[in-house]
Amino acid sequence: MRNRFDTQLELLNKELIEMGALCEELIRLSQKALLDDKDYIETARAKEMEVDRMESDIESLCMKLLLKQQPVARDLRSVSSALKMISDMERIGDQSLDIIEIVEYVKKCDRESKKYIEEMSNAASKMVSDSVEAFVRKDEELAKEVIASDDKVDALFDVMKKRLIETISKEQADGEMYIDLIMIAKYYERIGDHATNIAEWVLYYLTGNKVSGNKDS
Amino acid sequence: MIKRIFKNTFWVSMVTLLIAYVIIVGILYDYFDRQIKTELKTEAEYIACGIESVGEDYLDSFDQNQYVNDKVSTSQAHKNRITWVDSDGTVLFDSDVDTEKMENHKDREEIQSALKDGEGYTVRFSHTLDEQTIYYAVELPDGSVLRVSSAYNTVVAIIMAMMQPTLFLVLLIIVLSYFMSKSVAKRIVAPINNMDLMYGEMDEEYEELVPLLKRIRKQNILIDEQMDDLKTQQAKFQALTEHMREGFLVLDKKENVMSYNKAAVELLGASKDIDYTGHNVIQFDRERSLREAVDEAIDGVRTQRTLENGDRIYRIVANPIVIQDVVKDETVEEQAPKADTVPKDQVEGAVVIILDETEKEKREQLRREFTSNVSHELKTPLTSISGVAEIIMNGIVKQEDIPGFAKNIYEEAARLIDLVNDIIFLSKLDEDSSIGYQPEMISLLDMAKEVKTRLKMPCQEKDVSIHIVGEDVQMEGVASMVEEVVYNLCDNGIKYNKEGGKVAVTLRKVTENDIPYAAIEVADTGIGIAQDDQERVFERFYRVDKSHSKAIGGTGLGLSIVKHVVLFHHGHIKIDSVPGEGTTITVFLPIHYAVESC
């Protein structure tokens, strides 16, 4: 019985990593979509569907574990944190897809804005990678690093916002493009938040303490 | 073992004790039995004599417990019962019981046998006295029978009497045998414990154990050798995998990592602090292409994948591990290398090799660029030659224009020849370059002057002057190569110069890291090279001006040749340029020719 439970926990672990990897792929795809002109929407949609499917799979696995095995202590934490993590991962997948869907409208923006967006995407992508990596390695330090680096993405978003406000007020620019730009920036900022959440759940799983940090997600 | 020996010894003592006890009791019983019988007989005879001489009244003295036998009473606590029975069975006298109440005794066994044989013994239960009794009857001369009997519970009494000392003895033996068997057991076991199972002399205390010992030693030595073998093999494997530059992963059927090397950790960016053995491969790296390759390998398909990790490109080769039965081996082995797939149920795991192909990929890309450049460069002059030739062939050209067209053809052909020469020169350098070149002493000043003379024509065309300054540096090197360097540098200096510009060639000696170098500095006042392009101008066919314009001419190989020659001589190049103002390229060549090639 115990053995079966352990195998199932291991399966849960594996599936979580797989889902995390999928999210990484999606966000990397969004970065690629920013840089070159190819159309990634279809690929991204397929991947996003897979993320959704995995979410429900993992959810039912977690439920089965909770109901049938009634885990306690660390095992319980691993299941409950998994349940929370998958919803964050699912959001990351969604938002990456959202970015890819509107990215073609911002291709013509000025170099400076593009540079900021790229920087944001890199930072957010690194956060996602690191949070998944922290989970894989069960690395407390890395998880804390991720939580700390959220400020960087937030700061970048603020800079971006100010810049866009200035640009719009100064010149008669293409309003739609700038709104899309700010949307993309916001998406990345949100992805950063979700990555932070994942890192917090990793910490919770490892230490048993819920880090009360990120207020808004 | 000690316990067992102890237990056995102990039981043996106990059983011996019990048997001895039973035998002794048996012997004693027999002895007392006889004793009682003799006693009864003696007494009966004695009483018979008494009756004969004294008559019936003699018996009365025994009645009512008055009978005291001097001889017996002292040794026996109870007195014997005496009965006198008439020949017809009527009881005439009984010492213990009232005669009146007693029945006829004729049917009693002892009396029967006394009447018949003169005497008789019986041991039976007396109904009269309600106890086990031994009887002795004797026939008197008058035909009556005198019977003497005694209670027969004596055996139990003996045992009971012996009980106390026996119990004491048992206790004593228990204690004694406890200590003795313990020490005996220890003494038996001690040599066994002290046995040397590996080496040492064979004159063991226990002969019986020698064959066993021999076998154990043999096996121990065998195991030792096998362990050593295994260790060496493991060390070999370790050394092999650890020093491989390729990443190496061994996975089991469930895609768990069984073994991996340092390179795999480094290439895939896994953590050095974690032992991944026994974990799923997804923890090692969660890149999709690796996972897919592993999945396919586990399904029995040999696969290759490309994995992009940041700006590095890796090739992943995943092969299924098939463990074949020895019997099957012969038949399968013939097809094994060919088959790209193996049945899934035979797969025991997978081997993954990760190759860093970034450099290869980059070189491949350069080669592709080079090929396309070469074909382009070759095609352009050929197209114009064939075009012009076609016009002339068709007779469209007037007679007087023919020399002009011929000049065109000539120039393009010359360009082609230049190009081909340069390519040949470069490819010679690309090959094993040290062969066929003899270093000699070169006077750089003379060489520069000669180059200046050779470049007089282009100089005049562009109104550019060449100034040679500096000392006459003597260096060791391959003259034809170094001349190419100076020529190409000066040629570029003229070509990319402005009208009326200058090219300054400065020669001097410098010492860097204790190695004396000849420095050839060529500075022009030309158009300069932008920062981004400075790195790339040494690439083959790379031109800052992408139009491959014919106006400037040249093959696009000049600086590439310079770079190769400098590398050949183990020198280095410095480039310094401000767009619009001019370019200074300094070439450092070691004064002493280094033998080994680059």
Interface residues (C-beta under 8 A of the other chain):
Chain A: E10 N13 K14 I17 E18 G20 A21 E24 E25 V132 V136 R137 D139
Chain B: S271 I274 N280 I282 Q283 R286 E287 R288 R291
